[in-house]
Every structure is written in C-alpha cells, then in structure tokens.
Amino acid sequence: MERRDLKTICLINLKYNFLPHFLAAVLLALFTPVLFRVEALDGVKSAYPLEMVLSLVGMICLTPVFLPEQEEGIRDVVRVRKTSYLAVGLLRLCYSLLGVSLIFGAFVLFMYGRECDVTLRHLAGGIISAFYLGAVGFAAAGISRNVILGYLVSFLCYVSNFGGAGKGFWASFYLFSMAGGSFQEKYWLLGTGLILVFLTFLIKR
C-alpha cells in the first residue's frame, strides 16, 4: 500500500465511516456520569462505570468496520482495486481501537480528577471488555455481511452478563469481573477477542 493511497483511505474512512460512530461513543462517555456517580470511588466501585457502560463504546466503534462494503455492488468494486480489501479492514480496525482507547484514557483521567481510585489496571480492563464486545460484533457483522446483526449479537452478549454469564463455564467471559474484584477474566476476553478478529479476516479472505 503506497503512502498516498494510505492517506486517501484514512481520510475518506475517518470522515464517512469512523467519525459518526466515534462521536456516538463520545456521547455515551459524556452520558456515563449521569448513570453512575463518578466521585471519590474506591478501586472496586471505579470499575462499574468503565465495565457496565463505557464498554459499549467497543460495540459502537468496532462493529461497523465493514459497513461500507455491506452493499454487494460496493463490495465487488472494492475487491477489484489494487489495494487489499483486508488491509483496509485492518486499518479501520486499528484506528477504531485507537479511538476506543482514547475515550477510555480520557474517562479514566476524568475519574482520577474526581478523586476516584483508578489505576492503569482499570484502564486496561475497561479497554479489554470494550474490545471483546466490539470483536463479537465485528465478527458477527463481518461474517454475515450484516452490521445490524453484528450490533444485535454484541448487545445480546452484553445483556447476558446481567444474568447468569458470571457463573459456570461462562464465568471466564464475564465482562464485569473488575466490579467483582477479579482481573483474571480479562485474559480470556482478550484472547477470545483476538481469535474472533483473526477468524473473521481468515473467513473474509
């Protein structure tokens, strides 16, 4: 991929595909303090807003990575270009993850300024939960070629964590583990998310 092509792809995708979803994620972050009191929280309670609300920014930003090619006609045009379609998808995924990380970083700094007991562990754990949710939506949307289905599967995964997802076999994939004082589950979420991303690119190849 030439530097000029890379710049053009980034500008077009950032403006027409990424920016609307990123702004929606920012609005969610701004709304989070309305749902949770973010002031002088201890280490465990500080995880609540990060895992239970802010993790949704992963679903918002990562699920629509392949949205522009949802229409078959556009997808066929993209595939015959000299620039690799999967390379473009990987580029979109990378800057979407960067956007998610920036939102979490800014929110953790905000919490720190409000005298919450937050650490880099909270930052990493929150980003991992968001990545896992986003990877679920990314895989469902990428494989089915239907972004709406991707959002639905990711949201159902999120909602299931308010039921019995923290018990039995699914305990290892519990999104809100830091709120329960555990970080071990984050390694499972990270590994599973990476596998989902890899399989999605492999299938789309």
N, C-alpha and C positions, 0 to 999 in steps of 0.2 A: 504494500500500500504506500503510494507516494505521499510526501508531506502535504502537497497541495490538495490531494484527494482527502486526506485525513482531516485537514482543516475545514474543507467544504462539508464533509459528512458530519463533523462535530457541530458546526454552526447550524446546519439545517435540522439535525435531530434534536439539538438542545432547544431550539426555538419552537419547533412544531410538535415534538413528541414528549420531550422530558419536562420542559418548563411548566405546562399546565398541571401535570401530576406532582411536580415538586412544590408548586405553590399550594396545592391542596394539602400536601403533607405538612407544610409550614403552618397552614391554618389549623390543622389538627394539633400541632405542637403548641400554638398560641392558645388553643382552647383547653388544653390539658390542665392548666392550673385552676380552671373553673370547676373541673370534675374532682380534682384532688387538691387538698390544702398543701401547698409546697412551701413550708416554712418550718425550720428547726426540726426536721425529721431525723430519726436515728437511721442506722445503716440498713435495717430490715425494711422499715417503712418507706425509705427513699426508693426502694425497688418498685413499689406499687405503681407510681405514675409511669415509670420507664417501661415496665413489662406489660401492664394492663391496658395502657392507652397508646403510648408512643410507639410501641412495637408495630402498630398498624401502618406506620409510615413505610415499612418494608413492603407490605402488600400493595400500598398505593404506588410506590415508585418502581418496583421490580416486575410486577405482573404484566404491565403493558409494554415490555421491551420489544416484543414482536408485533405490536399493534399496527404499525404502518403497512405490514405485509399481510394483514388479515384478509384483505380482498385478493382473490386469486389472480386477477389481472395484474395488480401491482406486484404481487409476489413473483410472477413469471418475468416481469420486466427487470426486477432487481436481480434475479438469479442469473440472467444472461450478461450482466455487466462484469467487467474485468475485476472489480473489487469483490472480494469474497463476502458472500452474504453472512456467513457465520462470523467473520471478522468484524463486520458491522454490528452484529448482535452482541458480540463480546465487548465491543467498545461501549455500546449502550449500557450493558450490564455494569461495566466498571464505573462509569460516571454516575449511574444510578446508585450504586453502593457508596460512592463518594458523597453524594447528596444526602443519603441516609445518615452517614457518619457525621457529616457537618451538622445536621439537625440534632442528633444526639449530643454531639460535643457542645453545641450552644446551650442545649437544655440542661446538661449536667453543670455547666458553668453558672447558669441561672440559679439552679438549685444550691450550688456552693455559695453563691452570693446571698442566698436566703438562709444561710446557716444550716443547711442540711448536711448530714454526714455521708457525703458521696465520695467515691474513690474511682480510680481507673477500672476497678473491678465492676462497678456499676455500669460504667460506660461500655466496657467490653460485653458484659452480659446483656445489656439492652440491645446493642447492635446485633449480637448473635440471634436473639429472639426475633428481631425485625428481619434479619437475613433469612432465617428459617421460614417465617411466614411468607416472605417475598419469594423464596425459592419454590415453595409449594405452589403459589400462584403462577410463577414463571414457568414451571414445568407443566402444569395443567393447561395454561394458555398456549405455550409453545407446541406441545404435542397435539392438542386438539384443534389448534389454529382458531381458538375462540377465546378472546380476552375476558368476556363476561363469565364464561365457565371458570376461567382462572381465578377471577375475583371471588366467585361463589365457593370454589373449593378451598381457597385460602381463608375466607371468612368462616366457613364451617369448621375448619381446623382451629381457628381462633376461638370460636364459641364453644367448641368441645372441651376446651381447657377449663371452662367454668363448671363442667360436670364432673365426670369421673376420669378425666385424662391424667390426673396426677396419681392414679392408682394402678397396680398390676404392671403389665408389660409396658403400658403407655407412660408410666411414671418417668421413664428415661427421656421422654419427649415433652415434658411439662414446660410450658412457656413461662410460667410464673414462679420458677423454682427459687429465685433470689428472695422473693417475698416470703418464702418459707425457710429462708436461711441456708439454702444449698446452691452451690455453683456447678456441681458435677454434671447436671443435666445439660448444661450449655455445650459441653464437648460433644454430646450426642446430637444436639441440634445443629451444631456447626458441621459435623461430619455428614449428617444426613442432607443438609442443605447443599453442601459441595457435591455430593453424589447426585442429587436431583439436577443440579445445574449441568454436570458432566453428561448425564444420561440424556438430558434434553438436547444438548448440542450434538451428541452422538446420533440420536434419532433423526434430528433435522438434517444432518449431513446426508 
